[in-house]
Amino acid sequence: MARRFITSCHFFLAFFLIFTLNSSSYASTLNLSISSNPSRINPILSTDSASSTISDSIFSGLFKYDKGGKVICDMAKSYELISPTRLKIKLKENILWHDGAKFTADDVIFTFNTINNPNIFTPLTSDFEKVKEIKKINNFELEVIYKEPYFKALHIWMIGILPYHILKNEKDLMSSKFNKNPIGTGMYKLSKFIPSQDIILTKNEHYYDGVPKIDTIKYKFIPDEGTSFAMLNSKKIDVDGLTPLQIDRQLKPNFYKNFDVYEKQSFAYTYLGFNLKDKKWQNKKLREAINLAIDKQEMVDILFFSHGKVCTGPFLPNTFAFNDSIKASSLDIEKSKRLLKELGFDAKNHFTFTVFTNANNPTRLNAALIMQHQLKKVNIDMKIKVLEWQAFLNTIVLPKKFDAILLGWGLALMPDARSIWHSKSDTKGGFNLVGYSNNKVDNSIELAEKTTDISTLSKIYQGIFYEIANDLPYIFLYIPNDITAISKDIKNVSNSIIGISHNQKEWIKKD
């Protein structure tokens, strides 16, 4: 008989900008900024940071991370791993949707079925490929049966759950009005959303873990970084990110009287990605020539003033998947020119390509300008096209109509290579944007997914890291530090492995 593992969960942590305290005596508004319009405020369709940020405040999952990065329960009351392929989950019975309807197992099953609907284009599909079946035992208990042991058996249920009673008859979720007027179970509900204007969230009076003390979250729409910084300085924003330039050169002593500053390595990297469906990019010599001509350390020094590091591959330092044997490539102008000459390019016949990026990220634009200058030294003409985020996403990135793109990935504590690097993720709505395909990587990803031993998993993932870094489907550029300024009017803030957000339910702000 399979050994049983039973875990009961007693504490619930908000992961992004949501807060919980039983008393509502501190009526207050938390003022934040947002630089782009959310495309779809829907947890299974949120593919941009603006949409994800708002969705995470409105929707809840069955599980979340605690301050140490351990998976704990949220809307789940407890879980039982009956066998390596059978997971029983009990749900809390006191949870209401924002419209007052009761949350049940039907909502979880509906969310699973929606993610697997062939008419829904979501990168989450790959996360749930290992789920064979989900059974309803009763309204507050269900069983998930996996095709094989799965290292993300709990992690996939961190996704926000959708309301069955509202969406069961929805014909086209991709274009549904729900995506602009969402109903969730989270601590906050959407009060106002008009594109290119402020977004306002108000507290959920019936939140299952107690009414939050902070009444309102106001996201001020500020697409310009300079304007956002000016509003932070004038205390019109309570929490905002700082750039290295701002913290090193632009902060005045009075700033530290009003704000505390927290800094840690971000869970993100920036890359130059090639459209590998284009025949010219399928020649690794060309990608290697460009890689050897880019001085990444110079880029980090210019952009971040030491508040960042060179990225060497697809998984972040200090995770089990990181391969520290892979070192950053050295700048080698002569070798780059030699490779280009072998391909027929020289001082008289320049290689030319176009890189697309988004307009609301000045650091990324500056990175493009630095690369453009560096590549001229090897007779490469890199053109830059900048688009507003939604236009960039919908007309360039998702339909994959690009030569090269300059973008970044934010990653979870548990790395998952499938959504970005498996060849099957090269689909509409998938995150394999560059069309990468490597049978060895595919096989390793599939092996990793049924490996639950962390030591073995680490070896497999470090092998995946090596293969991808060697193939150069991306040129991995840099990992910035997260630098966050928080008003001293907000109390009980502390740092953790997942950042300052780990205890936001304990934050207090009195207007």
N, C-alpha and C positions, 0 to 999 in steps of 0.2 A: 504494500500500500504506500502510495506517495506520501512523503513527509509533508506536513501541513505547516504553513507559515501564516500566522494571523497577526495583523498589525492594526491597532486601534489608533485613531487620530484625535487629538484633543485641542490642538491649537491651529489657528487659521491666520495666514499671513497674506497681506496684499502685496503684489509684486511691482506694480507700477504706481500710478498716482491715485491710490484709493486709501481711505483711512477709516478706522473704526474705533470708537470709544462709546461707552454706554451713555454717558451724559451728553446732552445737547446744550449745555449752559454757555458754551463758547461759540456764539453765532459769529461766523467768519467766512471770508472769501479767500481762497488761494488763487493768486494771480500767476498764470504761466504764459508762455508764448508757444506758438506753433507757426512753422515757416511755410507750410504748404497745405493745400486743401485735402482732407481725407477723400479717397475715391469711393470706398465702400466701408461703412462702419458695420462690419459683419465679420465675426471672428474667423470664419472659414474662407473668406474672400479678401481679407486685409493683407495686401502684398506690399504696402508702402508703410513707412514709419508713422506717418500722421494717422492713417486709419487704424494701425495697430495700437497706438497710444490711446486713442479714444475708446476703441473696442475693449481694451483691457480694463478700463474703468467701469464699463457698462455690463460686461458679461463675466460670468464665473465658470470655472472648470471644475472637474471632480477632484483634481489634485493641484498643488502648487509647491513651490520651493520655500524652505525656511531659510533663516539667515546663514546657515552653514552649507546651503546647497542641497539639503536632503529633501526628498519628496515627502510631502505630508498631505493630509486631506483638506479639501475645501468644501465642496457640496457633497462629497462622499462622507459618510459617517464612519465607515471602516471598510477594510478590504481583506480578503482571504485568498492567498495563492494556493488553491487546492492541489494543483500539480503544476509542472513547468509550462503547461499549455492551457490551464483553466484558472480564471480569475473571477472571484465572486465579490461584488461590490454592493454594500448597503448605502442607501442615500439618506440624507437628513430629511426629516418629514415636516420641517417648519419653514420651508423655503417657498417664497412667492415670487412670481414674475412681477415686473413693474406695474402691470395692469391689474394685479390682484389674483390672477390665476395661479393654481398650485403647480409647483415643479414636481415632475414624476419621472419614472423610468422611460415613459413614452418619449420624453424630450431627448434623452440620451440616445435612444434607438433611432429617432428621427434624424438627429445630427449625424450619426454614423451613416445612415442610408443616404443622406444628402451629400455628404462628402464623397460617397461612392457612386453617385448619380453621374452617368456619362455626359449629361448635359451641363454639369457644373464643372467649371475649370478652376481647380484649386490645387496648389502644390501639396496640400495635405493628403491627397490620395495615396501617395507613396508611404506615408506613415501608417496607414491603416491596411496596407496590403496583406499584412500577416494575420489580420483578424478573419477567422473563418466564419464566425457566427456570433451574434449577440442575442441572448435569450432574456425575456422578461419573466421573472419569477413571480413578482407582484409589483404593485405601484412603486415600491421603494427598495426593490432588490432586483439585481440582474446578474447574469453570468456572461463573461466574455470568453470565447473559446478561440485560441490561436492555432494557426496551422502548424506551428513549431515554436520552441522556446524563443522569446523575443526580448532583446535587451532594453527595449523601450516600452515594455508592457504597461507600465504605469504612466510614463511620460506623455504618451499620446493623448491621454485623457485630461491633460492640462488645457486643452483647447476649450474655448468658450462654447457653452451649450446653447443651441437654438430653441426657440419656443414652438413646439409642435402645434399648439392650438391656434397660433397665428399664421403659420406658414404651411400647414398641411395641404392647403388647396392652391398654393402659389404656383403659377404656371411657369414663371421664368424668374428664378431667384437672382440671376446675374443682373437683371435690370429692375428688380423689385424696388418699390418705394420704401420697403423695410430698410434698405441699406442706407437711407438718409434719415429714417425715423425708427431706430432700433428699439426693441424692448428686450431687456436682459434681466438678470437676477443679481447683478453686482451692486456695490455700495452706492453707486451714483447712476442717475438716469439722465438722458439727454433732454435738455430744456430748450435749447436754441441752437440751430445750425443753419446758417446761410452761407454759401460758398464765398470765400474771401472776406468774411466778417468773423467776429468773435464767436467762439463756441462755448456754450454754458452748460455745465452739468450741475444738477442739484441732488442733494442727498436722498437716498432711498429710505423713507421712514419705516419701511417694513423689512429692512435688511436682516437676514437670519442670524447675524452675529452681533447685533446691536446697532443702533443709529449712530452714524459718524458724527463727531463733534464739528468738523468743518462742514458748513452748510453748502457751500458752493465752490465749484472749481471753474474758473474763467480762463479759457485759452484765448489769448489775444493774438489775432492773425497779424504776424509781422514777418513778411518774407525777406526783409532786409536785415542782415546781421548787425549792421551799425545802429539801426534804429532800436533793435532789441537790446543791445548793450547800453544805449542811452537811457532806455526805459528801466533797465535794471539799476543803473546808477542813480536814477531819480526815485527808486523804490516803488515804481509802478508795476514791477514784476517781482515776485517773491523767490522764485527758483528758476535758474537758467544756467545753461552751459557757458563756459568761458573758453575762448580760444587761447592758445599759447601766447600769441601776440598781445592779447588783452592783459593776461595775467603778468607777463614779463615787462611790458612797456607802457600800459595804459591805465593801470589801476593806481588810484591816489590813496594816500594813507587813510583818508576818511572812509574809504570803501570798507575797510576791515572793521570799522566801528559798527557798520550796519549789516555786514555779511560774514558768514563763515565759508571757507573754501575747502572742498574735499577733492582729492585726486587719486585715481587708480587707473590701472591698465584697462582699456575698454574691451568689451567683448565684440570687437569689430575690426575689420581690415578693409583697405581700399586696393583695388586692382585695375589693371588694364586688360580687358578681355577681348579676344579675337573671334570673329565669326568663322568658326572652323568648317562651316558648310561652303565657304568661299575657297576655291581651289588654291589660291595663292597662299593662304594661311595654313594650308595642310602641309606645307614644307617647313619642317621644324627649323631649318637653317635660318629662315627669315625671322621667325620668332626669337631665335637665339641671338641673332644680330641686333635686334632691337633691345633685348634684355641686356646685352653687354654694353650698350651705349647709354643706358640710363643709370645715372649715379643716384641710387636710392638714398644713401646716407646724406648726400648733399640736399636731397629733397626733404628729408626729415629735419635736418639742421635749419633749413630755410623756413619750412612750414611750422615747425613745432618747438624750436628753441630747446631741444632735448626733452620735451614733453611727449615722447613717442619713440618708436623703434622701427627698424626695417622688418618687413614681413618676409618670411622665408617659405611659407606654404599655407595650405588651406585650413589648418587647425591652429588654434591659438596657444601660445606658451602657457605653461602651468596647467595644461589639461592632459589627461592620459593619452590623448591622440597625438600630441606634439612630438615630432622627431627632431631632437636637438643635434643629430649628426648632419643635418642639412644646413649649410651655412649660406649666407647671403652672397650672391655672385659678385665678383669684383668688377669694377669698371675696366673695360679693355677695348679702347677705341680701335687699335690696330687689328685685333681679331675680328671685331665687328665689321670693319671695312673689308677685310679679307673674305668673310662670309658673303657679304653683299656683292663683292666682285665676282665670286663664284656663281652668283645668281644673275649676273648681268647688270648690276647697278654700280655706278661710280660717280665721280665728280661731274661728268657730262650727262649722265643718265640717272637722275635721282629716283629713288623709290618714294612714292607718294601714297598716303592713306589718310582717311578721315576718322577722327575720334569724336563720338557724341557723348555729352554729359549734361547734367541738369543745372539749371540757372540758380537755384536757391542754396547752393553749397559753394561759397567762395573759396574754401580751402581746396576743394576738388578742382575748381577752375584754375586756381593758382598752380596746382600740381600739373595740370595739363600744359600750362604755359611754360613751366620748368622743363617738362619733358620735350616740348616743342623746341626749346632752345638747345637742350642737350643733344637731341637727334640731328640737329643741323650739322653737328660736328662730324657726322658720318654720312652726310649727304642724303639724309632722309627728311622729306618735307611732310610734316604732320599737320594737317588742317584740323581746326577745332570748331565744332558746331554745338551751340548751347541752346537748350530748349527749356521752357517751363515744365515743371515736374510731370503734370498729367499728360501733356503733349509728348514728352520724352518717353513716358511709360507706355502710353497707348499707341503711339505711331512709330516708335523706334524699337524699344526694348521687347515688349511682349510679342509683336509680330516678327521680331528678329530681323529688322531691316536696317542693318548697320554693318559698317566695315570693322570698327572697333568701338568699344564702350569703356568709359571710365566710371566705375561704380564701386559700391562697397557692400559688404555683408555684415549683418549683425548676427551673432551666433549664440546658441543656448549653452547652458552649462554641460549638457550632454550632447556632444557633437554627433551629427547624423549626416553621413556623406551621401546618402541616397538622393535627397531632393536636389542637390546641386551637381553631383558627379556621376550618378548612374546614367547610362545611356537611355534607359526607359524614361528618365525625367526630361528628356529632350522632346517635350510635347507642348501643345498649347496650354498655357497656364502653369507649366512646369518651370523650375528654377535653373535647369541646365540651359542657361541662356546662350552659351557659346557653341552648343552642339558637341560637347566632349564625349568621346567614346573610346574606351579601353577595356577589352575583355577581362584582363587581369584585375583591374579596379572593380569592374562589375562583380566578378566572382568573389573578391575580397569583401565587398560591401554585403553581399548576400550571406557570406559566411559569418561576418560580424553580427548580423542581425539575429542570428540564432545562438550567439555566444553570450552567456551571462557571467562567465568568469572574467573579472576586470583585468587580470594580468594577461590572459589570452587575448582579450579584446584590445588591450593596449598594443600588443605586438602587431595585430592585424591592422589597426588604424595607423600605426607608425609606418607600416608598409604601404598603405594607401597614400599617406603623406609623401613618401619617397617617390612613388610612381607619378603622382600629379605634379610635384615640384620639378621632376625630371622632364616631363612631357611639355611643360610650358604652355598649357592652354590659356593661362593667365600669366601676366607679369605681376607678381605679388609685390606691392609697393610699400605700404606702411601700416602700422598699428598705432593709432593715436591714443593718448591718455584721455580718460574722461575727467574733466575738470568742472565741478559744479559749485555755483555760489548759492547759498541759502540764507535767506533773511534771518537775522537773529531774533525776529519776532516769532519764529517757529521754534518750539521747544521739543526736546527729547529726540533730537537727530543723532544718529550714530552710524558708523561705517560697518561694512561686512564684506564677505566674499562676493556677494551679489550687489554691493553698493549700498547707498544710503536708503534705498527703497524698502529694505527688509523690515523696518519697524514703523512704517508710515502710519499704521493704525494708531500709534501712540503719539503722533505729532499733535501739537496744540497750537493754534494761532488765535489770538484775540484781537479783533479789529478795534 
